[in-house]
Amino acid sequence: MNLLIKQARIIDPNSPHNGKKLDILIENGLITSIRKSISSKVKTVTNANLHVSPGWFDMHVNFRDPGYEHKEDLNTGMRAASFGGFTGVACMPGTNPPLQTKSEIEYILHKSKGSIVDVHPIGALSRELKGEDMTEMYDMHLSGAVAFSDDKNPVKSAGLMLRSLLYVNWFNGLIISHSEDKEITLDGMMNEGDSQSSLGLNPMPAIAEELMVARDISLVDYAKSRIHISSVSSANTVSMIRAAKRKGINITAEVAAHYLGVDDSALEGFETNYKVNPPFRSKKDIQALKRGLADGSIDTICSDHSPEDAEMKNREFDHAAFGIIGLETAYAAANTYSGLNKKELVEKMAIRPREILNIPVPVIDRGHNANVTLFNPTQKWTYSKSDIKSKSANTPFVGTTFTGKALGAYNNKQYQEAK
């Protein structure tokens, strides 16, 4: 599909046109011209405050396919991603069966091939995500897995984590760690604190996250390998990651956008759509997350898109599933709550995720493949049920007014308007 983008502010630090307001002509998937003014009869996109950046990339999504397609499948997941402005995602292995052999990796790649959203599978670290036996990670790497993780199942065994870090090191692989000591969180439901005490719910103390992060920092330093900490939520975790980076330890980290704008007091109505793992924490933790983003301690912003069907959410709080959908609101939440400017958000949501996963970063310049996101960073809009493109609807943000909206995405010769 051919497309003319009119008078868009280009936000791309790798482009010679960075910061300029120009027209961009895309023909047959290629950027063929970037000038002050271009005339063409092709489909034209205009907006009062139009911005364009390299296509956004979410390195933490759950598409539930194969096995749980009643919650989300690849097609509905990609639809939600493109509506949210994402042209690339990395999907977690928490499926049934898990993404634990090259067959499952190839299934994801084959089923999503040629779509507007590039889907990159993350392979399981251990068989059946049980934290016992290591998978054939090299075979999955050769088939296209971009990293390895046990998703929301923390790797309890320090020995297995160390062996995994050593194993992937020789092919420059990446381990993604969900940091939670289950012997501390047990049947916890929310952050430990005043709100938790008043509600009488079992706690999920921040120290459960911090102990595992401290362990993994020591292990990755010993192995001289690479590790990525998923969904950071605690102030002390941010401090430890900051200190590790200063020592030259090869560690990166992410925060999900919803953790930047919601604290644990939101659970006082027992709304199950606020039940997430890790849990929403205190206002102090939120401020620490924002400082971590600002100084580079936290590298990326993701959605942690976790679809759950109504049966798993519409029940008593103790028995409801963890997780919320987030692809459609990730940029809006990040832009509204993070305190980052538009250039910093593009770095966190388009460039650094790809760099961490060793995926080529798109560049907005003549002769390059067109992989771009169109957005308006100042547009105010209210998220409604009609904006939900995911198969599941487990979000607390319906009715929330955000600042900043994805307007469309172009990739693989396809354009999807975000409406």
Secondary structure, DSSP 8 states (H G I E B T S, - for coil): --EEEEEEEE--TTSTTTT-EEEEEEETTEEEEEES----SSEEE--TT-EEEE-EEEEEE---TTT-TTT--HHHHHHHHHHTTEEEEEE-S-SSS-S-SHHHHHHHHHHHTTSSSEEEE-EESBGGGSSSSB--HHHHHHHT---EE-TTS----HHHHHHHHHHHHTTT--EEE----HHHHTT--EESSHHHHHHT--EE-HHHHHHHHHHHHHHHHHHT--EEE-S---HHHHHHHHHHHHTT--EEEEEEGGGGT--GGGGGG--GGG--SS----HHHHHHHHHHHHHTSS-EEE--B----HHHHSS-GGGS------TTTHHHHHHHHS---HHHHHIIIIIHHHHHTT------STTSB--EEEEEEEEEEE--GGG--SS----S-TT-EEEEEEEEEEETTEEEE--
